[in-house]
Amino acid sequence: MVDITINGEKRSAEVDGDTPLLWVLRDKLGMTGTKFGCGIAQCGACTVHVDGVAVRSCRLPVSAVGDRAITTIEGVGATAAGARVQKAWLDLDVIQCGYCQSGQIMAAAALLAANPDPDDGAIDAAMSGNICRCGTYVRIREGIKQAAQRG
């Protein structure tokens, strides 16, 4: 049995400690907003926050989480940066197919929480590795800039 804190709530799951956090979230806890993309931590679709830092949940064993707080796409809107990013995404119609967007939003929210006024270089660095097959990168960047202006 593993006990973890997700979006401010203590949760338990009966899994092996080496089970990736992604599968605990999706398969054991029914939190399907975090997506499976590549399984090798390269695409960013599975991005969640662990103590506010964007991490790839597909390669993070649940036993490595410990007492640290996990925030998923289902809970990021309760944070100031997350709420601003979600609003900007809607205002600018950032989403096309949407599959990667939970990971994109999580990466952007972590960036703005750490750096409220990022320049293009900081945005590029924070968002690198978050792949969007639809190519909405220009709208993603504009969404981050708009969310930063609202902060």
Secondary structure, 3 states (H helix, E strand, C coil): CEEEEECCEEEEECCCCCCEHHHHHHHHCCCCCCCCCCCCCCCCCCEEEECCEEEECCCCEHHHCCCCEEECCCCHHHCHHHHHHHHHHHHCCCCCCCCCHHHHHHHHHHHHHHCCCCCHHHHHHHHCCCCCCCCCHHHHHHHHHHHHHCC
